[in-house]
């Protein structure tokens, strides 16, 4: 899982509601957000 905030892959496993915590910067994000970072950035750049 990659953190959308700092780009680190040093993240916890998703908890029971799908939240992932980045150990590097402390950012909490949804597991779908982490998996789709590159696709999402690409999509919003071209929009």
Rosetta blueprint (number, residue, H / E / L):
1 X L
2 X L
3 X L
4 X L
5 X L
6 X L
7 X L
8 X L
9 X L
10 X L
11 X E
12 X L
13 X L
14 X L
15 X L
16 X L
17 X L
18 X L
19 X E
20 X E
21 X E
22 X E
23 X L
24 X L
25 X L
26 X L
27 X L
28 X E
29 X E
30 X E
31 X H
32 X H
33 X H
34 X H
35 X H
36 X L
37 X H
38 X H
39 X H
40 X H
41 X H
42 X H
43 X H
44 X H
45 X H
46 X H
47 X L
